[in-house]
Amino acid sequence: MQNAELIERIKNKSITADAAGRAYFSQNASDAETHAFFDAYLDESRHEELAAAIHAGFISKEYSHGDYLTARVGALELDARYFNLLLETAVSADFSEEKLAPLFAACFAARPGTVLSAWRKPAEAYLLNAAYRDYERVLNLLTAYDPFYEAYGVLMQADRKRTEEILIHRLLYGKNVRKSAIRKLLLRYRIDISQFFEGFAAQPPPMREAVVRLALLYKNDAKASVFLKNAAAFEPLSTIRRLIIGSYVSKAGTGAVWTIGDFEKMMVGGNTFSAPEFQKKLDTDPVFSAIASDLFFSVYVSNGLNNIVIVHNGVVCDLENVPVTLPDSSVVGVLHPLELPERFSYLRRLSMVQPFPQVCRPIFVPTQYELTSNVVSRLGGTVISAGAFKKNLKKAGGKLLYGSLDNAFDRVSVFMGDAACVLEFSPVDFSDPKQTVILGNARFYFAGDFISVHGKYYIEGVPPARTRDISPRMFSEFLYTLYRVGNVKLV
């Protein structure tokens, strides 16, 4: 097949990307034909097809110009070799970087499991390398070709202060920019926004609303919290006051603003929303929707797992990114990797950046011996310094247990829902952080069996629960917590 015929077939979509890639790279092509080959895909934003064609073409073309990857991208994984073939082919034909910029941005937005999603790391490395050399050029590329701000994390890495200033300026003053996308990006970074609170009352209404929306992203920050309370009390416009007050109204037992930690607690505890409630949250709570966009959700019908879905731009989609309608009778929870069906096990092998470990979270299943006893001895003999142990216990929310040795503790309890896990360790008074602590057995109890007196926790005289009486999800999460407490490597 001649290249002219091949390119025509690509344009009219009468050839698969795999076949097109093998055909194109099996023969010599002029610069003009290379341009036409790329344009056939890029003119219609068929980025995934072009990536698939490059992968297929790599089979037919030996990797060459090895120094190019090192110089422009750096030493990366195997996927970088395919990505490099794209760069090498484009550069040799003098194909402009501007034409490729939309594809780079598409790598960051690609759904899991696609060829483009595997290119995210090499694309990030390429752009970061370029941004270190010429920040302005990469900024201009992304401004023109990345309207959803998918790749702007690269600029944050290259020059965080400058990028923060640019993003906040666009958020406050920008026109024809996707401010919701900027807010989603800022959720991932902690910045000092107190500079925008000065002179707030003298600003025109649109600016006051913009500053309030910015502050609501950081409502748990002390300065932002004080600003919002004052604005709610003294702001003359009722629409802006309702914006602030409405964000603090929530159902009993939940936080005023949804946080990453709230979603992780939902996953650990197995808590769910009704389908209508979940959709309402996506429609009305931009913070909820932003965090949800980086997670997987389980859909249950009649107490059984019915589907796994994602959220894209506030819309519930299947794993093929096709919008789906949730049955009103269904309930939705944050997917726990323990319940991941075998057909979706590939999700655990993907290199995804999530707000907390989810699909790649280590899982633990009780052994047959553990199920027939009330002891888990996996951590027995683990050695850790008292200082590190105490620090880890604090992060895990562990409660030291009192008994006959009030000053030399030898047990700690971690609570989750209506259950608790007690970890034994060699007696230590924590006065010397360099002391050595040796971990022992772990046993499960029901939270209601503990007694708390003046902040001291006791469990004397209560038999432990059988391991088989602890739910698989709780068992896995308890072990995950204990392994981190003991600085034990998670595999």
N, C-alpha and C positions, 0 to 999 in steps of 0.2 A: 504494500500500500504506500503510495507516495504521500509526502507530508502535506501537500495541498489538499488531497482527498481526506486525509486523516483529520486535519483541522476543520474542514467543512463538516465532517461527521460529529466532531466534538460540539460544534456550534448548534447543530440540529438535534443533538442528544441521541444519536443513533449508534453510539458506541460507549461501552462502559469505561470508567476511569482506569481500571486495571488494564484493559486491552489497549487503551490509548497510550498509557504510560509505557507499556512494553514495546508497542509499535514505534513510538517516537524515539525512545532511547536506543533502539536497535539499529538506527541508521543515522547517518550524518545529516545535520540540519544547518541551514544558514542562519545568520543573526535575524533576518527578517522572518524566517519560519519559526524561530524560537519566540520572537515577539508575538507572532500570531498564535502560537500554542498557548502561551501564558494568557494573552488577551481573551482567548476563547473561553477560559474559565473565569478570569478575574473581572471581565466586563459585566458579568451577571452575578458576581459574588459567589461563585461556586467553589468556595475555598476548600471544603471537605473533599470534593472530587479532585481538585488539583493535588491535594496532599496524598490522596490514594494513588493518583497517577505517578507521583514522585516515588512512592514506596514501591510500586510495581516496576518502575523504571530502574530502580537501584539494582534489581536482580539482573538486568541486562547490561548494566554499565558499571565497570569497576570503579570504586572510589578513588579519586585522584586529587592532586593538589592538597595533600594532607596538611601542609603548613597553614593553609587558608583558615581551616577550622580553628586551629590553635591561636592564630593571630586575631581573628575576628570574633570568635565565640568562646573559646576555652575548652578544656577537656571535659566533655560531658558524656552522657550515657549513649547507648546505641542509637536511640532516636535522633540524636544530634547528627548522626551520619546521614540520615535521610534528609533532615532539615538542611544540612550543609550542601547536599546535592541540589536542592532548590536554589540556595544562594549562589553556588558555583555556576549553575546553568544560567541564572539571571545575569550575574556579573560578566560572564564571558560574552554575553550577547548585548552588554551595555543596557540592560533592562533597568529602569529607574527604581530607586528605593521607594519613591512615592507610590509607585504602582503596587508595590508589595506591602506597604504599610497596613492596608485594611486586612490583609491576611495575617500579619503579625498580631493585630488586635483580636482577630477572630480566634486565634489560638488560646487567648485568655478567657474567652467567653464560651468555648466549645463544651458541649455536654460530655460527661464522663463516658469513656469507652470508645470515643472516636479517635481517628488518626490525628486530628488537630489537637485534641487534648494532650496527646503524648508529645506534641511539639511545644507545649507551653514553656518548659524549662529551657530548651535551647533558644526559643524566641526571646524569653526574658533575659538570658545571658547575652544574646546578640544586642538587644536594645540597651541593656545596662552598660555594656562595653562602649556602645556608641554614645550613650549619654555622658559617660565620664569624659569622653574626648570632646563632645560638642553638645552640651545640654540644650542649647537653643534649637539646634536642628531637630533633635528628637521631640522636644516640646512642640515644635511646629507640625511635625508629622502626626503626632497623636491628637493635637488640636483639630487638625483637618480630617483625620481618618479614624479616630476612636471616640465617637460621640457618647458612648456609654461608659467611658472612663475605666475600661477593663484593664488596661495596661499601665495606668498611671502609678501603680506601685513601684515601677521601675524608676520613675522620676523621684519618688520619695526616697528610694535607696541612694540615688545619685546625689541629690541635694535636697534634703528634707525641708529645711527652713524655707528655701525659695519656693518649693512646690506647695507647701502649706499656704504661703502668702498668695500664690496664684489661685489655688482652689478656693480659698475663702473669699478672695476678691470676686471671683466668678459667682460664688454662691450668693454674695450680698448684692453685687452690682450687675452681674451678667445678664444678657438678653439672648434668647434663642439658645440656651444651654440647658441640658438635662440636670436640673438641680437635685432631683431625687437620686440620680446616679452619683453625684458628688457627695451627697449626704451618706450614701451607702459606703463610699470609699473612706470618708472621714470616721465612720464608725470603727474602722479597723486601727485607727491611730489615736493616741492621746495627745491633744494639743492644748495650749493655753489660749482660751478665747476671751479671757477677761478684758482684753484691750477694747473689745467691741461694746462693752457695757458702759463705758464712760460716755457721757453726753447722750445717752439713749433717749431721754425725754425730748430733746431738741430735734431729733431726727424725724423726717416725714414718715407717715404711716407705713408705706411699703418697706422702708428700711427697718422700722421697728419690728414689723412682722418677720422680716428675714433674720434679724438678730435673735428674736425669740425662738424661731424654728431651729436656728443653730444651737442655741443654749439648751433646747430640749434634748438634743442628742447627748449632752453631757450633764443631764440633770442630777446625776449622783455625785458630780463634782461639787465641792463645797462652795466655790465662788459662783458657779452657775445656779446652784440651788438657792442661794441668797438673792441673786439677781431676779430669778423667776418669781420668788415669793413677793418681792417688792413690786415687780411689774404687774403681778396679778392684783395687787392691792391698789396701785395708783395709775395704771394704764387707762387713759380716757376712752379708748375704743373698745366696745363690748366684744367685737369679733376677736381681737387679740387676747382679751381677758379669757374668753371662752376657750381659746386655743391652749392657754396655759392650764386653766382649771380642768379642762377635759382630759388632759394628759395625765392628771393625778387621780382620776376616777378609775377604779378597777374593782373587780370582783373580790370578795373576801378571800384572803389567803394567798393572793398574788401580789406581785410588786406593782408600783405605779407605772414604771417603764420596764418593758421586757428587756432582759439582759441575756447574754450568751449563757450565763450560769443557770438561768431559768430553764432554758431549753435542755441543758445537760441534765438538770434535775428531773425533767419530764422523762428523758430517756432512761435514766437510772431507775426511777420509780415506776415506769410503765404507765404514767398518767396520760389521759387522752382528752381531746375535744370532740364534741359532736361535729359532723361535717359542716353544717350551717354555721356553727360557732367559729370553726377554723377559717372558713371563707370570709366571714365578717371581719375577723382579725386581720386577714391579709388586705381587705379592702379599706379598713379604717385606721390601721396602725402602721405607719411607715417603718418604724424601728423593728416591729415584729416581722414585717415582710422582708426587710433587708437582711436580718439574721437568718430567716427561714430559707432565703435563696441559696445558702451554702450548705444546706442539710438535706438528708433523705427522710421521708416520712412513711410510716406504715399505715395502711388503710385496712380496718377490720370490719368485717360483716359477719354478724351472728357469732361473735367472739373468735373468728378465724381470720388469719391474714389473707386479705383479698388482693392487695396490690401494693407496690412501692412507688411513690410519686416524689416529684421535686417541685420547687416553686421557681418560676422564671418570670421576672417583672410582675410579680403579684398574681400570676396565673398558675393554677395547679396543672402540672403536665406529667405524662408518663416518662419513662427513662429514654424514650425516643424524642423527647421534647414536644410531644403532641398534646395539646390541651385535653384534659379529661374532666368529666363532670362526676363529682363524688355523690354516691347515693345518699339521700337525706338520712337514711337509717344507719349509715356507717359512722365509725368513729376514727379519729386520726391521732396518731402519736408519733413521737420522734423515734425513728428506726433504731433498734438496738442490734448490733452486729450478730448477737447470739441467735436472732430470729431470721437471719438472712437466708433465703432459700438457696439451694445449690445452684440453680440456674443463674443466680445473680452473684455468685461468689467471686466473679471477676472484679467486682467493685472493690474488694479488699486488696487487690493487686495494683490498683491504680494509684498514681502519685498525685493525690488531691490535697489541696490546702483547705482545711476546714477550721471553723472557729474553736472546736475542741475535738479530741479524738472520737470519731464516730465509726465509720465503716472500717477503718484500720485499727480500731481499738482492740487491744489484746483481750481474748475471751478465755474463760477458765471453766472447765467441766469437771464435776467431781468424779473421782475414780470409783470403781466398784467397791474397793475397801472403804473409802471415805463414806460412801452411801450406807454402809452397814455399821458405821460407828458414829461417834460425836466429836471426833478429833480430826483436825487437818494439820499435818506436820510438815508441810512443804517448806516452810521457812525455818524449821528447826536447825540451829547451828549457825545461822547467818550472823556475822559480826559487823557492828556498826558503832561509830562513836556516839557518845551520849548527846553531844551537841547537834549532830546531824539528825539523830533519832528524834530529839525533842522538836527540832524545826519541822521535820516531816510530819510529826504527830499534829502540830498546830495547823499545818496546811490541810490535813485530812479531817480536822475537827475532832480528833481523838480526846476522850475523857479518861484521865488517870483514875484508877480505882483504888479506894481506900480499904484497909483491912487491918491486919495485925501489924503491918509495917507501914505506918503512916508517913514516915520520912524517907523510907527506901522503897520506892514503888517497884512492883514486879508484874503489873497487868495494866492494859489500857483497852478501852472499848470504843469501837466506831459504830455509830448508829445510822441506820438507813430505814426509813419508814417505820414499820412495827417490829423490826428485827435489829439485832446488834451482834457484833463479832468481837470477842475478847481475845487479845493476843498476849501471851505470856512472854516474859523476858527476864534475864538475870537481874536481881535486885540492884537498883541504882537510885541515888538521891539527887542526881543531876547537878550537884554543886560544882563538879568539875566536868566541863564539856568534853574533855579529852578522854574521859573514862570509856572503857569498852563495854558495849551492851551486846549480849548474845540472845538472839530471838529463840523462842520456843514454839509451843503448840498454839493453835487457834481453835476456839470453840464458839458455837453460836448460841444465842439466847433470844428470848422475846423481850422487846423493849419494856413492856409492862412489868417485867420481873425486877427491874432495877429500882433502887430506892435512892432518892436525892435529898440530902439534908444539908442546908446551908451551902449548896454548891458542891458538896462532896457526894460521889457516887459509890454505891455498895451493891454487891451481888452475892453476898455470903449465903450459903445454905440452899441455893437454887440449883437444881440439876440442869446441865446444858441441854439444848434441843438436839434432836437427831439431825444429822446433816441432810438427810432426805426430806426433812420437813421444811427446809429453806428453799425458796423458789430458785430455779436455775439462774434467773436474771440477778437475784440478790447474791447468790453464791459467787457468780462471776465478778460482780462489782465489788464485793467484799475482798476477794482475792486480789483484784486489780489495785485496790486501795492499799492493802497490806504489802504488796510487792513494792509499791512506791514508797511506803513508809520505811521499808527495810533497804531501800536503794538497790533492790534486786533487779537485774536487767530484765526487761520485758521483751519477749520474742514473739 
